[in-house]
């Protein structure tokens, strides 16, 4: 996996965002959090990425791939693939 961090776009009121943040913290994975409630640019990015929908969390991996509302197992599989790149 490259040295870049994972970027998580979400909101602190969203259970799926909180689950993703907890998953990353639990696995000691560094990430940048972009709150869609505090910055309109973050909201615009999420909407542009998701065909106009505000679906969170929207997660950008260091290789540029995007996960939208991944389950913990989907997240873990994606992270495992990153380690082999």
KAGI-V556400 format. One record per residue. N is the residue number from 1. PSI is psi in radians with two decimals (999 if undefined). BURIAL is b if it has 24 or more other ideal C-beta (glycine too) atoms within 12 Angstrom, else e. Layout:
n->{N N}
psi->{PSI PSI}
burial->{BURIAL BURIAL}
This chain:
n->{1 2 3 4 5 6 7 8 9 10 11 12 13 14 15 16 17 18 19 20 21 22 23 24 25 26 27 28 29 30 31 32 33 34 35 36 37 38 39 40 41 42 43 44 45 46 47 48 49 50 51 52 53 54 55 56 57 58 59 60 61 62 63 64 65 66 67 68 69 70 71 72 73 74 75 76 77 78 79 80 81 82 83 84 85}
psi->{2.48 3.03 -0.14 2.66 2.81 2.50 2.21 2.09 2.19 -2.80 2.56 -0.21 -0.12 2.06 -0.63 -0.64 -0.81 -0.68 -0.77 -0.75 -0.70 -0.75 -0.83 -0.79 -0.74 -0.56 0.22 0.75 2.19 2.53 2.78 2.34 2.25 1.88 2.11 -0.31 -0.36 -0.17 2.05 -0.51 -0.63 -0.74 -0.79 -0.73 -0.82 -0.79 -0.72 -0.66 -0.52 0.66 0.79 -0.07 2.58 1.31 2.14 2.63 2.54 2.12 2.23 2.12 2.80 -0.45 0.04 -0.17 2.72 2.33 2.39 2.10 0.89 2.56 2.91 -0.67 -0.66 -0.74 -0.81 -0.73 -0.75 -0.71 -0.64 -0.74 -0.67 -0.68 -0.41 -0.12 999}
burial->{e e e e e b b b b b b e e b e b b e b b b e b b e e e e b e b e b b b b e e e e e b b e b b e e b e e e e b b b b b b b b b e e e b b b b b e e e e b e e b b e e b e e e}
